[in-house]
């Protein structure tokens, strides 16, 4: 079952959405907004990133973390 959401946007934002739908090959604005929401699910907030960084700063001197020279070394 789907629900309907009416969204009020400033004119400039509405025009941007229309442009992205057209140039991105989306069937509708709804499809574009759904994609944005799906992408947002995987993002880390700035607060979460700062907390993770602070924890790493505390753990590295204790030898709990290993410094790598590149991402390839993690694979």
Biopython code that builds the backbone (N, CA, C, O; Angstrom):
import numpy as np
from Bio.PDB.StructureBuilder import StructureBuilder

atoms = [
    (1, "UNK", "N", (0.844, -1.175, 0.000)),
    (1, "UNK", "CA", (0.000, 0.000, 0.000)),
    (1, "UNK", "C", (0.886, 1.235, 0.000)),
    (1, "UNK", "O", (1.833, 1.322, 0.783)),
    (2, "UNK", "N", (0.599, 2.151, -0.837)),
    (2, "UNK", "CA", (1.376, 3.378, -0.928)),
    (2, "UNK", "C", (0.639, 4.508, -0.238)),
    (2, "UNK", "O", (-0.590, 4.529, -0.169)),
    (3, "UNK", "N", (1.413, 5.435, 0.264)),
    (3, "UNK", "CA", (0.863, 6.654, 0.854)),
    (3, "UNK", "C", (1.288, 7.826, -0.014)),
    (3, "UNK", "O", (2.304, 7.765, -0.706)),
    (4, "UNK", "N", (0.518, 8.868, 0.029)),
    (4, "UNK", "CA", (0.802, 10.051, -0.773)),
    (4, "UNK", "C", (1.340, 11.140, 0.138)),
    (4, "UNK", "O", (0.818, 11.379, 1.227)),
    (5, "UNK", "N", (2.397, 11.797, -0.332)),
    (5, "UNK", "CA", (3.015, 12.894, 0.388)),
    (5, "UNK", "C", (3.007, 14.113, -0.516)),
    (5, "UNK", "O", (3.585, 14.085, -1.603)),
    (6, "UNK", "N", (2.365, 15.169, -0.081)),
    (6, "UNK", "CA", (2.415, 16.435, -0.819)),
    (6, "UNK", "C", (3.584, 17.231, -0.265)),
    (6, "UNK", "O", (3.750, 17.341, 0.950)),
    (7, "UNK", "N", (4.381, 17.779, -1.147)),
    (7, "UNK", "CA", (5.602, 18.448, -0.754)),
    (7, "UNK", "C", (5.617, 19.868, -1.307)),
    (7, "UNK", "O", (5.404, 20.082, -2.500)),
    (8, "UNK", "N", (5.867, 20.817, -0.443)),
    (8, "UNK", "CA", (5.949, 22.214, -0.859)),
    (8, "UNK", "C", (7.420, 22.597, -0.980)),
    (8, "UNK", "O", (8.180, 22.466, -0.020)),
    (9, "UNK", "N", (7.817, 23.066, -2.150)),
    (9, "UNK", "CA", (9.213, 23.427, -2.408)),
    (9, "UNK", "C", (9.295, 24.848, -2.939)),
    (9, "UNK", "O", (8.370, 25.327, -3.595)),
    (10, "UNK", "N", (10.406, 25.522, -2.654)),
    (10, "UNK", "CA", (10.629, 26.812, -3.315)),
    (10, "UNK", "C", (10.735, 26.579, -4.827)),
    (10, "UNK", "O", (11.121, 25.498, -5.273)),
    (11, "UNK", "N", (10.393, 27.586, -5.590)),
    (11, "UNK", "CA", (10.371, 27.450, -7.051)),
    (11, "UNK", "C", (11.706, 26.959, -7.598)),
    (11, "UNK", "O", (11.739, 26.105, -8.484)),
    (12, "UNK", "N", (12.806, 27.495, -7.074)),
    (12, "UNK", "CA", (14.134, 27.104, -7.574)),
    (12, "UNK", "C", (14.391, 25.618, -7.319)),
    (12, "UNK", "O", (14.938, 24.922, -8.175)),
    (13, "UNK", "N", (13.997, 25.139, -6.149)),
    (13, "UNK", "CA", (14.193, 23.729, -5.812)),
    (13, "UNK", "C", (13.320, 22.848, -6.700)),
    (13, "UNK", "O", (13.758, 21.800, -7.172)),
    (14, "UNK", "N", (12.084, 23.282, -6.921)),
    (14, "UNK", "CA", (11.181, 22.539, -7.791)),
    (14, "UNK", "C", (11.757, 22.431, -9.204)),
    (14, "UNK", "O", (11.690, 21.370, -9.825)),
    (15, "UNK", "N", (12.318, 23.522, -9.707)),
    (15, "UNK", "CA", (12.921, 23.508, -11.044)),
    (15, "UNK", "C", (14.134, 22.574, -11.081)),
    (15, "UNK", "O", (14.365, 21.885, -12.075)),
    (16, "UNK", "N", (14.901, 22.556, -9.996)),
    (16, "UNK", "CA", (16.057, 21.655, -9.921)),
    (16, "UNK", "C", (15.599, 20.204, -9.967)),
    (16, "UNK", "O", (16.195, 19.387, -10.669)),
    (17, "UNK", "N", (14.549, 19.881, -9.229)),
    (17, "UNK", "CA", (14.021, 18.514, -9.229)),
    (17, "UNK", "C", (13.561, 18.142, -10.632)),
    (17, "UNK", "O", (13.889, 17.061, -11.122)),
    (18, "UNK", "N", (12.809, 19.017, -11.282)),
    (18, "UNK", "CA", (12.345, 18.740, -12.646)),
    (18, "UNK", "C", (13.524, 18.497, -13.588)),
    (18, "UNK", "O", (13.482, 17.588, -14.417)),
    (19, "UNK", "N", (14.565, 19.302, -13.461)),
    (19, "UNK", "CA", (15.749, 19.160, -14.313)),
    (19, "UNK", "C", (16.443, 17.821, -14.062)),
    (19, "UNK", "O", (16.840, 17.135, -15.004)),
    (20, "UNK", "N", (16.588, 17.454, -12.790)),
    (20, "UNK", "CA", (17.255, 16.185, -12.455)),
    (20, "UNK", "C", (16.446, 14.991, -12.944)),
    (20, "UNK", "O", (17.016, 13.997, -13.393)),
    (21, "UNK", "N", (15.132, 15.082, -12.860)),
    (21, "UNK", "CA", (14.274, 14.003, -13.353)),
    (21, "UNK", "C", (14.489, 13.833, -14.851)),
    (21, "UNK", "O", (14.649, 12.716, -15.343)),
    (22, "UNK", "N", (14.490, 14.939, -15.563)),
    (22, "UNK", "CA", (14.628, 14.898, -17.024)),
    (22, "UNK", "C", (16.015, 14.411, -17.442)),
    (22, "UNK", "O", (16.131, 13.515, -18.279)),
    (23, "UNK", "N", (17.057, 14.991, -16.869)),
    (23, "UNK", "CA", (18.423, 14.645, -17.288)),
    (23, "UNK", "C", (18.897, 13.316, -16.702)),
    (23, "UNK", "O", (19.812, 12.690, -17.236)),
    (24, "UNK", "N", (18.277, 12.890, -15.609)),
    (24, "UNK", "CA", (18.695, 11.647, -14.967)),
    (24, "UNK", "C", (17.966, 10.416, -15.464)),
    (24, "UNK", "O", (18.260, 9.297, -15.044)),
    (25, "UNK", "N", (17.012, 10.625, -16.362)),
    (25, "UNK", "CA", (16.295, 9.489, -16.915)),
    (25, "UNK", "C", (15.270, 8.880, -15.968)),
    (25, "UNK", "O", (14.903, 7.715, -16.123)),
    (26, "UNK", "N", (14.809, 9.642, -15.004)),
    (26, "UNK", "CA", (13.801, 9.144, -14.076)),
    (26, "UNK", "C", (12.430, 9.236, -14.718)),
    (26, "UNK", "O", (12.182, 10.101, -15.558)),
    (27, "UNK", "N", (11.540, 8.336, -14.315)),
    (27, "UNK", "CA", (10.181, 8.348, -14.848)),
    (27, "UNK", "C", (9.341, 9.447, -14.202)),
    (27, "UNK", "O", (8.391, 9.948, -14.804)),
    (28, "UNK", "N", (9.702, 9.820, -12.964)),
    (28, "UNK", "CA", (8.896, 10.801, -12.241)),
    (28, "UNK", "C", (9.725, 11.427, -11.124)),
    (28, "UNK", "O", (10.796, 10.938, -10.767)),
    (29, "UNK", "N", (9.200, 12.515, -10.589)),
    (29, "UNK", "CA", (9.833, 13.136, -9.428)),
    (29, "UNK", "C", (9.802, 12.184, -8.242)),
    (29, "UNK", "O", (10.735, 12.161, -7.439)),
    (30, "UNK", "N", (8.744, 11.404, -8.127)),
    (30, "UNK", "CA", (8.638, 10.431, -7.031)),
    (30, "UNK", "C", (9.785, 9.427, -7.085)),
    (30, "UNK", "O", (10.376, 9.099, -6.056)),
    (31, "UNK", "N", (10.097, 8.946, -8.270)),
    (31, "UNK", "CA", (11.191, 7.989, -8.415)),
    (31, "UNK", "C", (12.520, 8.627, -7.999)),
    (31, "UNK", "O", (13.335, 7.992, -7.329)),
    (32, "UNK", "N", (12.730, 9.868, -8.393)),
    (32, "UNK", "CA", (13.951, 10.586, -8.032)),
    (32, "UNK", "C", (14.041, 10.778, -6.510)),
    (32, "UNK", "O", (15.097, 10.548, -5.922)),
    (33, "UNK", "N", (12.952, 11.194, -5.880)),
    (33, "UNK", "CA", (12.943, 11.410, -4.434)),
    (33, "UNK", "C", (13.164, 10.089, -3.698)),
    (33, "UNK", "O", (13.878, 10.057, -2.696)),
    (34, "UNK", "N", (12.560, 8.996, -4.181)),
    (34, "UNK", "CA", (12.783, 7.685, -3.557)),
    (34, "UNK", "C", (14.259, 7.307, -3.618)),
    (34, "UNK", "O", (14.805, 6.779, -2.648)),
    (35, "UNK", "N", (14.910, 7.574, -4.753)),
    (35, "UNK", "CA", (16.335, 7.278, -4.871)),
    (35, "UNK", "C", (17.137, 8.092, -3.857)),
    (35, "UNK", "O", (18.036, 7.559, -3.206)),
    (36, "UNK", "N", (16.819, 9.372, -3.720)),
    (36, "UNK", "CA", (17.528, 10.209, -2.754)),
    (36, "UNK", "C", (17.365, 9.681, -1.341)),
    (36, "UNK", "O", (18.320, 9.680, -0.564)),
    (37, "UNK", "N", (16.173, 9.234, -1.001)),
    (37, "UNK", "CA", (15.927, 8.688, 0.335)),
    (37, "UNK", "C", (16.701, 7.395, 0.550)),
    (37, "UNK", "O", (17.242, 7.173, 1.633)),
    (38, "UNK", "N", (16.762, 6.542, -0.463)),
    (38, "UNK", "CA", (17.543, 5.305, -0.362)),
    (38, "UNK", "C", (19.031, 5.615, -0.162)),
    (38, "UNK", "O", (19.707, 4.964, 0.635)),
    (39, "UNK", "N", (19.526, 6.609, -0.889)),
    (39, "UNK", "CA", (20.933, 6.994, -0.754)),
    (39, "UNK", "C", (21.211, 7.563, 0.636)),
    (39, "UNK", "O", (22.279, 7.337, 1.205)),
    (40, "UNK", "N", (20.259, 8.291, 1.169)),
    (40, "UNK", "CA", (20.407, 8.898, 2.483)),
    (40, "UNK", "C", (20.530, 7.853, 3.584)),
    (40, "UNK", "O", (21.180, 8.095, 4.601)),
    (41, "UNK", "N", (19.911, 6.693, 3.387)),
    (41, "UNK", "CA", (19.955, 5.622, 4.382)),
    (41, "UNK", "C", (21.390, 5.211, 4.707)),
    (41, "UNK", "O", (21.696, 4.866, 5.848)),
    (42, "UNK", "N", (22.260, 5.249, 3.712)),
    (42, "UNK", "CA", (23.627, 4.787, 3.905)),
    (42, "UNK", "C", (24.617, 5.855, 4.330)),
    (42, "UNK", "O", (25.803, 5.568, 4.493)),
    (43, "UNK", "N", (24.153, 7.068, 4.511)),
    (43, "UNK", "CA", (25.068, 8.150, 4.868)),
    (43, "UNK", "C", (25.351, 8.186, 6.368)),
    (43, "UNK", "O", (24.516, 7.785, 7.179)),
    (44, "UNK", "N", (26.514, 8.661, 6.716)),
    (44, "UNK", "CA", (26.900, 8.851, 8.110)),
    (44, "UNK", "C", (26.810, 10.339, 8.410)),
    (44, "UNK", "O", (27.285, 11.165, 7.631)),
    (45, "UNK", "N", (26.202, 10.677, 9.533)),
    (45, "UNK", "CA", (26.081, 12.088, 9.897)),
    (45, "UNK", "C", (27.441, 12.627, 10.331)),
    (45, "UNK", "O", (28.344, 11.863, 10.671)),
    (46, "UNK", "N", (27.572, 13.930, 10.315)),
    (46, "UNK", "CA", (28.815, 14.568, 10.757)),
    (46, "UNK", "C", (29.097, 14.226, 12.214)),
    (46, "UNK", "O", (30.250, 14.008, 12.588)),
    (47, "UNK", "N", (28.057, 14.177, 13.034)),
    (47, "UNK", "CA", (28.240, 13.815, 14.451)),
    (47, "UNK", "C", (28.773, 12.397, 14.602)),
    (47, "UNK", "O", (29.676, 12.152, 15.402)),
    (48, "UNK", "N", (28.212, 11.456, 13.827)),
    (48, "UNK", "CA", (28.689, 10.072, 13.892)),
    (48, "UNK", "C", (30.148, 9.982, 13.452)),
    (48, "UNK", "O", (30.942, 9.266, 14.062)),
    (49, "UNK", "N", (30.494, 10.700, 12.407)),
    (49, "UNK", "CA", (31.862, 10.687, 11.900)),
    (49, "UNK", "C", (32.828, 11.264, 12.927)),
    (49, "UNK", "O", (33.919, 10.727, 13.121)),
    (50, "UNK", "N", (32.440, 12.350, 13.586)),
    (50, "UNK", "CA", (33.287, 12.932, 14.627)),
    (50, "UNK", "C", (33.463, 11.984, 15.808)),
    (50, "UNK", "O", (34.558, 11.885, 16.362)),
    (51, "UNK", "N", (32.402, 11.291, 16.197)),
    (51, "UNK", "CA", (32.495, 10.319, 17.289)),
    (51, "UNK", "C", (33.437, 9.177, 16.927)),
    (51, "UNK", "O", (34.251, 8.754, 17.747)),
    (52, "UNK", "N", (33.322, 8.675, 15.688)),
    (52, "UNK", "CA", (34.194, 7.596, 15.237)),
    (52, "UNK", "C", (35.650, 8.046, 15.202)),
    (52, "UNK", "O", (36.547, 7.285, 15.563)),
    (53, "UNK", "N", (35.881, 9.268, 14.772)),
    (53, "UNK", "CA", (37.239, 9.812, 14.712)),
    (53, "UNK", "C", (37.830, 9.971, 16.112)),
    (53, "UNK", "O", (38.994, 9.641, 16.341)),
    (54, "UNK", "N", (37.031, 10.473, 17.036)),
    (54, "UNK", "CA", (37.494, 10.642, 18.414)),
    (54, "UNK", "C", (37.819, 9.288, 19.036)),
    (54, "UNK", "O", (38.812, 9.153, 19.751)),
    (55, "UNK", "N", (36.988, 8.289, 18.764)),
    (55, "UNK", "CA", (37.248, 6.955, 19.294)),
    (55, "UNK", "C", (38.546, 6.393, 18.713)),
    (55, "UNK", "O", (39.339, 5.793, 19.438)),
    (56, "UNK", "N", (38.763, 6.579, 17.429)),
    (56, "UNK", "CA", (39.994, 6.108, 16.793)),
    (56, "UNK", "C", (41.212, 6.816, 17.383)),
    (56, "UNK", "O", (42.253, 6.193, 17.592)),
    (57, "UNK", "N", (41.083, 8.116, 17.650)),
    (57, "UNK", "CA", (42.187, 8.865, 18.268)),
    (57, "UNK", "C", (42.548, 8.295, 19.637)),
    (57, "UNK", "O", (43.717, 8.275, 20.020)),
    (58, "UNK", "N", (41.533, 7.832, 20.371)),
    (58, "UNK", "CA", (41.791, 7.248, 21.690)),
    (58, "UNK", "C", (42.383, 5.839, 21.583)),
    (58, "UNK", "O", (43.260, 5.468, 22.363)),
    (59, "UNK", "N", (41.904, 5.065, 20.623)),
    (59, "UNK", "CA", (42.308, 3.668, 20.520)),
    (59, "UNK", "C", (43.654, 3.465, 19.825)),
    (59, "UNK", "O", (44.352, 2.495, 20.119)),
    (60, "UNK", "N", (44.024, 4.343, 18.927)),
    (60, "UNK", "CA", (45.279, 4.156, 18.181)),
    (60, "UNK", "C", (46.500, 4.116, 19.104)),
    (60, "UNK", "O", (47.326, 3.213, 18.968)),
    (61, "UNK", "N", (46.641, 5.061, 20.038)),
    (61, "UNK", "CA", (47.815, 4.994, 20.915)),
    (61, "UNK", "C", (47.848, 3.730, 21.795)),
    (61, "UNK", "O", (48.911, 3.323, 22.265)),
    (62, "UNK", "N", (46.700, 3.129, 22.006)),
    (62, "UNK", "CA", (46.620, 1.912, 22.814)),
    (62, "UNK", "C", (46.940, 0.668, 21.994)),
    (62, "UNK", "O", (46.936, -0.443, 22.523)),
    (63, "UNK", "N", (47.214, 0.850, 20.716)),
    (63, "UNK", "CA", (47.544, -0.270, 19.837)),
    (63, "UNK", "C", (46.332, -1.054, 19.364)),
    (63, "UNK", "O", (46.480, -2.155, 18.832)),
    (64, "UNK", "N", (45.161, -0.518, 19.544)),
    (64, "UNK", "CA", (43.945, -1.221, 19.135)),
    (64, "UNK", "C", (43.657, -1.067, 17.649)),
    (64, "UNK", "O", (42.871, -1.831, 17.089)),
    (65, "UNK", "N", (44.279, -0.099, 17.011)),
    (65, "UNK", "CA", (44.081, 0.132, 15.584)),
    (65, "UNK", "C", (45.396, -0.080, 14.851)),
    (65, "UNK", "O", (46.477, 0.090, 15.416)),
    (66, "UNK", "N", (45.284, -0.449, 13.599)),
    (66, "UNK", "CA", (46.467, -0.667, 12.777)),
    (66, "UNK", "C", (46.473, 0.374, 11.667)),
    (66, "UNK", "O", (45.485, 0.534, 10.951)),
    (67, "UNK", "N", (47.581, 1.075, 11.530)),
    (67, "UNK", "CA", (47.691, 2.085, 10.482)),
    (67, "UNK", "C", (48.036, 1.404, 9.164)),
    (67, "UNK", "O", (48.962, 0.595, 9.096)),
    (68, "UNK", "N", (47.288, 1.736, 8.124)),
    (68, "UNK", "CA", (47.512, 1.197, 6.784)),
    (68, "UNK", "C", (47.947, 2.320, 5.860)),
    (68, "UNK", "O", (47.539, 3.469, 6.029)),
    (69, "UNK", "N", (48.775, 1.983, 4.884)),
    (69, "UNK", "CA", (49.274, 2.988, 3.947)),
    (69, "UNK", "C", (48.279, 3.251, 2.827)),
    (69, "UNK", "O", (48.291, 4.326, 2.227)),
    (70, "UNK", "N", (47.415, 2.276, 2.538)),
    (70, "UNK", "CA", (46.458, 2.457, 1.454)),
    (70, "UNK", "C", (45.219, 1.596, 1.698)),
    (70, "UNK", "O", (45.223, 0.694, 2.535)),
    (71, "UNK", "N", (44.163, 1.897, 0.947)),
    (71, "UNK", "CA", (42.966, 1.087, 1.035)),
    (71, "UNK", "C", (43.207, -0.333, 0.517)),
    (71, "UNK", "O", (42.550, -1.279, 0.952)),
    (72, "UNK", "N", (44.143, -0.473, -0.405)),
    (72, "UNK", "CA", (44.440, -1.781, -0.959)),
    (72, "UNK", "C", (44.913, -2.748, 0.119)),
    (72, "UNK", "O", (44.662, -3.949, 0.014)),
    (73, "UNK", "N", (45.588, -2.255, 1.152)),
    (73, "UNK", "CA", (46.059, -3.111, 2.233)),
    (73, "UNK", "C", (44.906, -3.674, 3.070)),
    (73, "UNK", "O", (45.070, -4.675, 3.768)),
    (74, "UNK", "N", (43.757, -3.034, 2.996)),
    (74, "UNK", "CA", (42.597, -3.528, 3.745)),
    (74, "UNK", "C", (41.894, -4.671, 3.047)),
    (74, "UNK", "O", (41.132, -5.411, 3.669)),
    (75, "UNK", "N", (42.147, -4.820, 1.756)),
    (75, "UNK", "CA", (41.456, -5.843, 0.965)),
    (75, "UNK", "C", (42.076, -7.190, 1.129)),
    (75, "UNK", "O", (41.612, -8.160, 0.530)),
]
sb = StructureBuilder()
sb.init_structure("model")
sb.init_model(0)
sb.init_chain("A")
sb.init_seg("    ")
for serial, (resi, resn, name, xyz) in enumerate(atoms, 1):
    if name == "N":
        sb.init_residue(resn, " ", resi, " ")
    sb.init_atom(name, np.array(xyz, "f"), 0.0, 1.0, " ", f" {name:<3s}", serial, name[0])
structure = sb.get_structure()
